[in-house]
Amino acid sequence: MANTYPENPVNQNNLLDISPDELSLFLARNEEMMIRSRHPWSDYMRAKFREHEVLQQNVFLAADLSEKYGYKLIGEEKHTGRRDTILRICLAAEFTLGETQESLILYGMAPLYWRIPRDAAFIVVFNNRIYDIHDVDALLRENNLPPFLLDEEENLPVTT
C-alpha cells in the first residue's frame, strides 16, 4: 500500500521562495502530497493504524479511552479540544514523533514545541518510545509537569 502521508513531506519552508506566479507550478509538482480529503485526520489515523498493524479497539484501550468515544473521535462524530487526548491515541498506537506531529496538525492542534517544558517531555517520550500512558504520566509528575487528568466526557485522563 502506498504511503499517502510521507514522513518527510514538502513543508511550508519550501514556500518561502515561491512567488505567486510560481504557485500553480508548485502545486502541480507536489500534487501527490497535497491533502484533498474532507477528513484528513481521520484518514491519516486509519492509514497509520493499518501501517502499524494495530486495531483501533486496542489503541483506545491502551489510551484509556472508552471504545465508544474513541470510535466517535476517529469517525469525526465527536471533537475534542484537548491535545492530550490526541497524544494518548498517538502513544497507544506507538506513533513516531513525526507521525504524532502530523496527527496534531491535521487535527487542528499545535504540534509539540521543544521550548514548552511539557511538550519537551512528550518529545523525549516519543523519541525514547515510552508508549505506556501510565509511564508517561509518572514521568510528567517526576518532572513537576501537569499529568493527564480526568475528563468527564471520556471518563478517563486528560489535561485542561
Order of alpha helices (4+ residues) and beta strands (2+ residues): alpha-alpha-alpha-alpha-alpha-alpha-alpha-alpha-beta-beta
